[in-house]
Amino acid sequence: MSHLDGNMLGGELGELFTMDVTMAVAQCASCGTPGMIAQTMVYADAPGMIARCPSCGEIMLRLARGPDRAWLDLRGVTYLQLPMPAEP
Amino acid sequence: MARAAILGRLTWQEGTVTAVREETSTARTIALNLPGWPGHLAGQHVDVRLTAEDGYSAQRSYSIASPPDDGRLELTVQRLPDGEVSSYLDDVLEVGYPLELRGPIGGWFVWDPASTAPVLLVAGGSGVVPLMAMIRTREAAGSKAPFRLVYSVRSPDTALYTEELAERQRRGDGLDVSYQYTRTTPPGWAAPPGRINAEVLASAGWPPDRHPAVFVCGPTPFVEAVANLLVNTGHDPGAIKTERFGPTGGQS
């Protein structure tokens, strides 16, 4: 099964968050490698979307949508480092 | 990147089709008017959603083909066999029709016109669309960054934007275009059909010591093969940005 890039999660995550989470750095809970969400390997042909670590292949993020809710499973991520507008 | 600093959730909005242009027998460009569209960055995409009367909906991602422009954008859509979204966009949609979309999306696969580094664009099929947005943005922004496009297509009649690319290359202002034909070449073409290989990238691309910014877009196997070739010939993996698309969930 072929994968896409985490870049394509921008639309779904952009509905949940006020910032572009694809530009956040996430550390893989399995192997410890940090990388941008945009660079994860995304498998989108399941009922939800699954983002895997490009280094070790473990699942970092799962996202499923229903008509009136979203499920976001981030247990494969130890931290998210989010780009923020600089404070004055 | 000023846009990235604007905080706010993405929402679906409705645009109106202002023009459609046939690009090839299986692809066309759709121009949209979108009140409140903030403009976009070269390389970004949108999600398009179609909703049937019974509530069934389907959505796909499409790259933006046009340079940034307030209130307007263009998408080029390649029709896929059995593509439930692309067949509507290419066969049914007409001028005046509404279209629901959200965006602009993505901050990663983006070319910054303020950058002066050489740029290598490698396209497989309709993967040329976001790269065309970069080429058009380069001109709109008055950038002098030297660009090289290596464009892999099955046959001459499936190539998008050929006239515009030829015209831009004729102008000689720093864009070079090379075609790679994988099935059928034009008559009299010097090379036999074949895939992009290390020799093609060495002659039509930039040497690694020029430290080019590299953007590769196409079907997943194409992107993997090209990225591997580039890394194996000494290009910095950190300077290679990729965008894969496939028939499910991603860009149709």
Interface residues (C-beta under 8 A of the other chain):
Chain A: S2 H3 L4 D5 G6 N7 M8 G10 G11 G14 E15 L16 F17 T18 M19 D20 T22 M23 M36 A38 Q39 V42 A44 D45 M49 P83 P85
Chain B: A4 A5 L7 G8 R9 L10 T11 H45 V46 D47 Q59 S61 R102 G103 I105 G106 G107 W108 F109 T220 P221 T242 E243 R244 F245 G246 T248 G249 G250 Q251
